[in-house]
Amino acid sequence: MKKFSLIIFIAVSFLFLGCFSKAEEQNPQKNLTREVLIKENYTGIKEPRNIVVKTQKEFDALWAESQMGIDFGPAKPKVDFGKKWVIACFLGTVNTGGHSLDIESIKAGAGKTLITIIHKRPSRDCFTAQVIEDPYLMVAIDHFLPEIVEFKMVAQEIPCE
């Protein structure tokens, strides 16, 4: 009886190990390298938007739209779309200073990749400049699987300094 139980235990163990190795094969990008290309407060895009840009043509169009009405904007970054994609996150218009965006995590799951964005904002009791800004972030990242993407925005209050 003990021998039979041991055989079943070993068989179940191999089954679980097989599941884990298949999940890793489907999602091989454990340590995706990413590089911040642009992190600014003024853009021609006034509405919230998050997008994964996969081609130079898409990037050229997004860049032109993002710099519309900006007189002295940043230089357009160079991206090798054969190896990298661009994650572009636009917060939309805010009426105080102190807001910014960061990517907290990029997690591949079954059928989709979840990108969690942190919206850092000043605490309600902070004194802030009354200015109109449109914070945005563009990050170059290695290609990833699965290509279907879901974005999740998480607000984080920053304490006053």
C-alpha positions as CSV (number, residue, x, y, z in Angstrom):
1,M,0.0,0.0,0.0
2,K,2.9,2.4,0.9
3,K,4.5,1.6,-2.4
4,F,1.3,2.4,-4.3
5,S,0.9,5.8,-2.4
6,L,4.5,6.6,-3.2
7,I,4.0,6.0,-6.9
8,I,0.9,8.2,-6.9
9,F,2.7,10.9,-5.1
10,I,5.6,10.9,-7.6
11,A,3.2,10.9,-10.5
12,V,1.3,13.9,-9.2
13,S,4.6,15.7,-8.5
14,F,5.7,15.2,-12.1
15,L,2.3,16.4,-13.3
16,F,2.7,19.7,-11.3
17,L,6.2,20.2,-12.4
18,G,5.1,19.8,-16.0
19,C,2.5,22.5,-15.5
20,F,5.0,24.9,-14.1
21,S,7.5,24.3,-16.9
22,K,4.9,24.8,-19.6
23,A,3.8,28.1,-18.0
24,E,7.4,29.3,-18.1
25,E,7.7,28.2,-21.8
26,Q,4.6,30.3,-22.6
27,N,5.8,33.3,-20.7
28,P,9.6,33.2,-21.0
29,Q,10.2,36.9,-20.2
30,K,10.7,36.9,-16.5
31,N,13.1,39.9,-16.5
32,L,12.0,42.3,-19.2
33,T,14.4,45.1,-19.6
34,R,12.8,48.5,-19.9
35,E,14.2,52.0,-20.4
36,V,12.4,55.3,-19.7
37,L,12.4,57.2,-22.9
38,I,10.4,60.3,-21.9
39,K,8.8,61.4,-18.6
40,E,7.3,64.8,-19.1
41,N,4.4,67.0,-17.9
42,Y,3.3,68.7,-21.2
43,T,1.8,66.9,-24.2
44,G,-0.7,67.5,-26.9
45,I,-2.7,64.5,-25.7
46,K,-5.2,65.8,-23.2
47,E,-7.2,62.6,-22.5
48,P,-6.1,59.5,-20.5
49,R,-4.6,56.9,-22.8
50,N,-2.4,53.8,-22.5
51,I,-1.0,52.1,-25.5
52,V,1.6,49.6,-26.6
53,V,3.3,50.9,-29.8
54,K,4.8,48.0,-31.9
55,T,5.9,49.8,-35.1
56,Q,7.9,52.8,-36.2
57,K,4.9,54.1,-38.2
58,E,2.6,53.9,-35.1
59,F,5.3,55.6,-33.0
60,D,5.8,58.4,-35.5
61,A,2.0,59.1,-35.5
62,L,1.9,59.0,-31.7
63,W,4.9,61.2,-31.3
64,A,3.5,63.8,-33.7
65,E,0.2,63.8,-31.8
66,S,1.9,64.0,-28.4
67,Q,4.1,67.0,-29.4
68,M,1.3,69.0,-31.1
69,G,1.2,72.5,-29.6
70,I,4.5,72.0,-27.7
71,D,7.0,74.6,-28.8
72,F,10.2,73.3,-27.0
73,G,9.5,69.7,-26.5
74,P,12.0,66.8,-26.0
75,A,13.9,65.2,-28.9
76,K,12.1,62.2,-30.4
77,P,13.7,59.0,-29.0
78,K,15.1,56.4,-31.3
79,V,13.7,52.9,-30.8
80,D,14.7,49.6,-32.5
81,F,11.2,48.1,-33.1
82,G,12.8,44.9,-34.2
83,K,13.7,44.3,-30.5
84,K,11.7,46.8,-28.5
85,W,8.1,48.1,-28.2
86,V,7.1,51.3,-26.5
87,I,4.6,51.5,-23.7
88,A,3.1,55.0,-23.7
89,C,0.9,56.2,-20.8
90,F,-0.9,59.5,-20.8
91,L,-2.6,60.7,-17.6
92,G,-4.7,63.4,-19.1
93,T,-5.0,67.0,-17.9
94,V,-4.6,67.8,-14.3
95,N,-4.9,71.2,-12.7
96,T,-2.1,71.1,-10.1
97,G,1.6,70.3,-10.2
98,G,3.1,67.2,-8.6
99,H,1.6,64.4,-10.7
100,S,3.7,61.8,-12.4
101,L,3.4,58.3,-13.9
102,D,5.6,55.2,-13.4
103,I,5.2,51.5,-14.4
104,E,5.0,49.4,-11.3
105,S,5.0,46.0,-13.0
106,I,4.5,44.0,-16.2
107,K,3.2,40.5,-15.6
108,A,2.4,38.0,-18.3
109,G,-0.5,35.7,-17.5
110,A,-2.7,33.2,-19.3
111,G,-3.8,35.0,-22.4
112,K,-2.8,38.6,-21.5
113,T,-0.1,40.8,-20.1
114,L,-1.1,43.1,-17.2
115,I,0.8,46.4,-17.0
116,T,0.3,48.2,-13.7
117,I,0.8,52.0,-13.8
118,I,1.3,54.1,-10.7
119,H,-0.3,57.6,-10.8
120,K,1.7,59.5,-8.2
121,R,-0.2,62.5,-7.0
122,P,0.4,65.0,-4.1
123,S,-1.5,64.4,-0.9
124,R,-4.7,66.4,-0.5
125,D,-3.1,68.5,2.3
126,C,-0.1,69.6,0.2
127,F,0.4,73.0,-1.2
128,T,0.8,72.6,-5.0
129,A,1.2,75.0,-7.9
130,Q,-2.1,75.7,-9.7
131,V,-0.9,74.8,-13.2
132,I,-2.4,72.8,-16.0
133,E,-0.2,69.8,-16.8
134,D,-0.6,66.6,-18.9
135,P,1.9,64.1,-17.4
136,Y,3.0,61.2,-19.6
137,L,5.5,58.4,-19.8
138,M,7.1,56.5,-22.6
139,V,9.1,53.4,-21.9
140,A,11.0,51.1,-24.3
141,I,10.6,47.4,-23.4
142,D,11.6,44.0,-24.9
143,H,8.9,42.3,-26.9
144,F,6.7,40.2,-24.7
145,L,4.0,37.5,-24.8
146,P,1.1,37.4,-24.7
147,E,0.6,40.5,-26.8
148,I,-2.9,41.2,-25.6
149,V,-2.5,43.9,-22.9
150,E,-4.6,45.1,-20.0
151,F,-3.6,48.3,-18.2
152,K,-4.4,48.9,-14.5
153,M,-4.0,52.4,-13.0
154,V,-3.3,52.6,-9.3
155,A,-3.2,56.0,-7.5
156,Q,-0.6,56.7,-4.9
157,E,-0.6,59.8,-2.7
158,I,2.8,61.3,-2.2
159,P,3.2,63.0,1.2
160,C,4.1,66.7,1.4
161,E,7.8,67.6,1.7
